[in-house]
Amino acid sequence: MHRVIISGIGVEIPEASIGNDELVASYNAWVEMENPRRVARGEPPLSKSDSAFIVHASGIERRHVHTLDGILDPERMAPRIPLRSDDELSVMAEFGVASASKALADAGLTGADIDMVIMSASHHQRPYPAMAIEIQKAIGSEGAAFDMNLGCSSAAAALHVAFNMVRAGAQRRVLVVTPELITGHLNFRDRQTHFIFGDASVAMVVEQMEEGATRAAGSFEVLDTRSWTQFSNNIRSNFGYLLRAGQDDTSIIAMEGNMITQVGNKVFKEVIQAATQFISEFLADNGLTTSEVRRYWLHQANARMNAMIMKLVLGHEADQDKAPTVLDRLGNTAGAGAVIALKENHEDLKPGDHGLLCAFGAGYSIGAALLRKL
Ligand SMILES: CC(C)(COP(=O)(O)OP(=O)(O)OC[C@H]1O[C@@H](n2cnc3c(N)ncnc32)[C@H](O)[C@@H]1OP(=O)(O)O)[C@@H](O)C(=O)NCCC(=O)NCCS
């Protein structure tokens, strides 16, 4: 068995961002246009969204978006991302390459040093060819590449796979890429979810410690990883390739109802319980108490949720130093969130310090990696 390190992390956060007030104004402008139509059809009017509710319920103040154009337009409320020809780098691969290049630079490597690319994200632009293969080509790497998806646990699950492949010697260096371009699939006309998500892309170089020996100082050794899943419909996206086959002869593909839906309060309660148990057991199995972990980089869905998980895990409240938050300025960036928290909050850790990366989300799914600073 080889020792395994994360030798580089790359984070790409798009420049454009949207504050709660702008988002709510656009939603409410649409509601004002929509309600007379609903009333005329005999349907109940929609309630307005509210910035104060969003901050209180989720802790999110703003989110960065890949493409701002179109999102705030009440007539559209979706980003305008022009389709590209098959000869061009696809939008999702391009977003992935942006973080992959940064991760490679962080590790002091080039694409040619990578022998496997795993693209793992909660939304995929297409079924095939795998985006991972497109990214592999774009960064000039050889070997194998494939796509994975495990909702918001996508990066953690890919890290689980990469860690075990590298540990077993099947691969030398695996690049895990998680481009989360969620706004393309977000229903900005759904009051329950319109404020939740933001876009970001992350990447990690996972390699044998011997291969990265000269670059290992200051990086993280991966001591263990784990994945857990349990079926739930409380976070679901039905957008998929069988939609077309399911339409009647005269209908066009209905988008409404096939985008992200979420029973947020159920997810909140059920995932807190599952994540708390998962973290405690995972650490115990690795001979650590929860207080021995110097830092927790948790999934960035909800500040209150993380606070409760930390309180249950530790037996007392955690501060920003123990469990840093990035969702206040980035929203829920799905699989990318915990990795961004790690990237932005690790330099003060001392050699020997333990940290836990833990993501949770649709599936339900939970994924974690126990890290030790070198
Ligand atoms: C989504 C989330 C922020 C909602 O917060 P919440 O406190 O659970 O809110 P609820 O859904 O219970 O709604 C409470 C009330 O606010 C209302 N509300 C919902 N969205 C609103 C909005 N945008 N503006 C104003 N009011 C809103 C609801 O209609 C409800 O009103 P009611 O009590 O009159 O029925 C929260 O549940 C959450 O983050 N859940 C976990 C999500 C998660 O981890 N997902 C993982 C996938 S990545």
The ligand as an SDF file (V2000), in Angstrom:
LIG
                    3D

 48 50  0  0  0  0  0  0  0  0999 V2000
  -33.5980   25.1940    2.2090 C   0  0  0  0  0  0  0  0  0  0  0  0
  -33.4940   25.7520    3.6170 C   0  0  0  0  0  0  0  0  0  0  0  0
  -32.5420   26.9250    3.6560 C   0  0  0  0  0  0  0  0  0  0  0  0
  -34.9090   26.2310    4.0220 C   0  0  0  0  0  0  0  0  0  0  0  0
  -34.8830   26.6700    5.3640 O   0  0  0  0  0  0  0  0  0  0  0  0
  -36.0200   26.1620    6.4140 P   0  0  0  0  0  0  0  0  0  0  0  0
  -35.8050   26.9090    7.6410 O   0  0  0  0  0  0  0  0  0  0  0  0
  -35.9420   24.6560    6.4700 O   0  0  0  0  0  0  0  0  0  0  0  0
  -37.3490   26.6380    5.7300 O   0  0  0  0  0  0  0  0  0  0  0  0
  -38.6960   25.8140    5.3640 P   0  0  0  0  0  0  0  0  0  0  0  0
  -38.5090   25.1350    4.0410 O   0  0  0  0  0  0  0  0  0  0  0  0
  -39.1220   24.9810    6.5320 O   0  0  0  0  0  0  0  0  0  0  0  0
  -39.6950   27.0190    5.1570 O   0  0  0  0  0  0  0  0  0  0  0  0
  -40.0650   27.8660    6.2440 C   0  0  0  0  0  0  0  0  0  0  0  0
  -41.0330   28.9020    5.7160 C   0  0  0  0  0  0  0  0  0  0  0  0
  -40.3320   29.8230    4.8780 O   0  0  0  0  0  0  0  0  0  0  0  0
  -40.9800   29.9380    3.6290 C   0  0  0  0  0  0  0  0  0  0  0  0
  -39.9930   30.2000    2.5720 N   0  0  0  0  0  0  0  0  0  0  0  0
  -39.3260   29.2940    1.8250 C   0  0  0  0  0  0  0  0  0  0  0  0
  -38.5260   29.9230    0.9480 N   0  0  0  0  0  0  0  0  0  0  0  0
  -38.6910   31.2610    1.1550 C   0  0  0  0  0  0  0  0  0  0  0  0
  -38.1360   32.4040    0.5520 C   0  0  0  0  0  0  0  0  0  0  0  0
  -37.2590   32.3220   -0.4490 N   0  0  0  0  0  0  0  0  0  0  0  0
  -38.5290   33.6170    1.0080 N   0  0  0  0  0  0  0  0  0  0  0  0
  -39.4160   33.7220    2.0110 C   0  0  0  0  0  0  0  0  0  0  0  0
  -39.9790   32.6510    2.6180 N   0  0  0  0  0  0  0  0  0  0  0  0
  -39.6190   31.4380    2.1950 C   0  0  0  0  0  0  0  0  0  0  0  0
  -41.6720   28.5930    3.4470 C   0  0  0  0  0  0  0  0  0  0  0  0
  -42.7250   28.6720    2.5380 O   0  0  0  0  0  0  0  0  0  0  0  0
  -42.1320   28.3090    4.8500 C   0  0  0  0  0  0  0  0  0  0  0  0
  -43.2930   29.0420    5.1070 O   0  0  0  0  0  0  0  0  0  0  0  0
  -44.5020   28.4090    5.9640 P   0  0  0  0  0  0  0  0  0  0  0  0
  -43.9060   28.1480    7.3140 O   0  0  0  0  0  0  0  0  0  0  0  0
  -45.5350   29.4750    5.9310 O   0  0  0  0  0  0  0  0  0  0  0  0
  -44.8850   27.1550    5.2380 O   0  0  0  0  0  0  0  0  0  0  0  0
  -33.0120   24.6560    4.5930 C   0  0  0  0  0  0  0  0  0  0  0  0
  -34.0480   23.7370    4.8320 O   0  0  0  0  0  0  0  0  0  0  0  0
  -31.7810   23.8840    4.1330 C   0  0  0  0  0  0  0  0  0  0  0  0
  -30.7450   24.4580    3.8490 O   0  0  0  0  0  0  0  0  0  0  0  0
  -31.8790   22.5430    4.1070 N   0  0  0  0  0  0  0  0  0  0  0  0
  -30.7560   21.6650    3.8280 C   0  0  0  0  0  0  0  0  0  0  0  0
  -30.3820   21.7130    2.3740 C   0  0  0  0  0  0  0  0  0  0  0  0
  -29.2250   20.8190    2.0400 C   0  0  0  0  0  0  0  0  0  0  0  0
  -28.3640   20.5380    2.8290 O   0  0  0  0  0  0  0  0  0  0  0  0
  -29.2260   20.3230    0.8540 N   0  0  0  0  0  0  0  0  0  0  0  0
  -28.1790   19.4440    0.4460 C   0  0  0  0  0  0  0  0  0  0  0  0
  -28.1530   19.4990   -1.0000 C   0  0  0  0  0  0  0  0  0  0  0  0
  -26.7340   20.2340   -1.5260 S   0  0  0  0  0  0  0  0  0  0  0  0
  1  2  1  0
  2  3  1  0
  2  4  1  0
  2 36  1  0
  4  5  1  0
  5  6  1  0
  6  7  2  0
  6  8  1  0
  6  9  1  0
  9 10  1  0
 10 11  2  0
 10 12  1  0
 10 13  1  0
 13 14  1  0
 14 15  1  0
 15 16  1  0
 15 30  1  0
 16 17  1  0
 17 18  1  0
 17 28  1  0
 18 19  1  0
 18 27  1  0
 19 20  2  0
 20 21  1  0
 21 22  1  0
 21 27  2  0
 22 23  1  0
 22 24  2  0
 24 25  1  0
 25 26  2  0
 26 27  1  0
 28 29  1  0
 28 30  1  0
 30 31  1  0
 31 32  1  0
 32 33  2  0
 32 34  1  0
 32 35  1  0
 36 37  1  0
 36 38  1  0
 38 39  2  0
 38 40  1  0
 40 41  1  0
 41 42  1  0
 42 43  1  0
 43 44  2  0
 43 45  1  0
 45 46  1  0
 46 47  1  0
 47 48  1  0
M  END
$$$$
